[in-house]
Amino acid sequence: MWKEGNLPHNKLLYANEAVVPEDLIEYVVDKQSFLIFAEALRQDREESDAIESKNPSSPFNSAALGWNNGSIESFLEAAIAWADDTNFGELRLKGVSQWRLFAEFLLAGKQYE
């Protein structure tokens, strides 16, 4: 796996090798690594939509790839709820960069209920 500050080049996100946002988040330390993470999250959502269009999940379960919040409204509501409930990850994320905190905020939009 990649070491902090040694992320794969952004072009890897366009290769056949899947890069999962959950695998990248701990390596977000600056603007470049944040943008790589954000692109992986975007591609993850795109892939989830493609899977769902072919084989929809039950409305009582998460969508493909663990997406709990499909609209921008529910995505932001979940991210804000995570930030409020955890004081922006205060206990688990103490001392991480602001870029990492924002990446965690976005990931919470995907997963938090």
C-alpha positions in Angstrom: 0.0 0.0 0.0 1.0 3.6 -0.3 2.9 5.5 2.3 1.8 8.9 3.5 2.7 11.5 0.9 3.4 8.8 -1.6 0.0 8.4 -3.3 -0.4 6.8 -6.7 -0.5 9.2 -9.5 -4.0 10.4 -10.4 -3.9 8.5 -13.7 -4.2 5.2 -11.7 -7.7 6.2 -11.0 -8.5 5.8 -14.7 -6.8 2.4 -15.1 -8.5 -0.9 -14.7 -7.2 -1.3 -11.2 -10.0 -0.2 -8.7 -9.0 2.4 -6.2 -11.5 2.5 -3.4 -12.0 5.8 -1.5 -11.9 3.9 1.8 -8.4 2.7 1.0 -7.1 6.1 0.2 -8.5 8.2 3.0 -5.7 7.6 5.5 -3.2 9.0 2.9 -5.0 12.3 2.4 -2.5 14.9 3.7 -2.5 17.8 1.2 -4.4 19.3 -1.8 -3.1 16.7 -4.3 -3.9 13.7 -2.2 -7.4 15.2 -1.4 -8.1 15.6 -5.1 -7.1 12.0 -5.8 -9.4 10.9 -3.0 -12.3 13.0 -4.3 -11.9 11.6 -7.8 -11.9 8.0 -6.4 -15.1 8.9 -4.4 -16.7 10.3 -7.6 -15.7 7.2 -9.6 -17.1 5.0 -6.7 -20.4 6.7 -7.0 -20.5 6.4 -10.7 -19.8 2.7 -10.5 -22.5 2.3 -7.8 -25.0 4.0 -10.1 -24.0 1.7 -13.0 -24.5 -1.4 -10.8 -27.8 -0.1 -9.4 -29.1 0.6 -12.9 -28.6 -3.1 -13.9 -29.5 -4.7 -10.5 -31.3 -2.3 -8.1 -30.7 -2.9 -4.3 -33.6 -3.3 -1.9 -34.8 0.1 -0.7 -34.1 -1.2 2.8 -30.4 -1.7 2.2 -27.5 0.4 1.1 -27.0 0.9 -2.6 -24.1 -0.8 -4.4 -20.6 -0.2 -2.9 -22.1 0.9 0.4 -23.7 4.2 -0.7 -26.4 5.0 1.9 -27.1 8.5 0.5 -28.1 8.8 -3.1 -29.1 12.5 -3.4 -27.0 15.5 -2.8 -29.4 16.5 0.0 -29.1 13.2 1.8 -25.3 13.1 1.2 -24.8 16.5 2.8 -27.3 15.8 5.6 -25.3 12.6 6.5 -22.0 14.4 6.3 -23.2 17.2 8.5 -24.8 14.8 10.9 -21.4 12.9 11.2 -19.6 16.2 11.8 -22.1 17.2 14.5 -22.3 13.8 16.2 -18.5 13.3 16.3 -17.4 16.9 16.7 -15.8 16.5 13.3 -14.1 13.3 14.2 -12.4 14.9 17.2 -11.5 11.7 19.1 -10.5 9.5 16.1 -8.9 12.1 13.9 -7.0 14.3 16.4 -4.0 15.9 14.7 -4.8 15.0 11.1 -4.6 17.6 8.3 -7.5 19.8 7.4 -7.5 18.0 4.0 -8.0 14.7 5.7 -10.9 16.1 7.8 -12.7 17.3 4.7 -12.1 13.9 3.0 -13.6 12.2 6.1 -16.6 14.6 5.9 -17.2 13.6 2.3 -16.8 9.9 3.0 -19.3 10.3 5.8 -21.7 11.6 3.2 -21.5 8.2 1.5 -21.8 6.0 4.5 -23.3 7.8 7.6 -26.9 7.2 8.5 
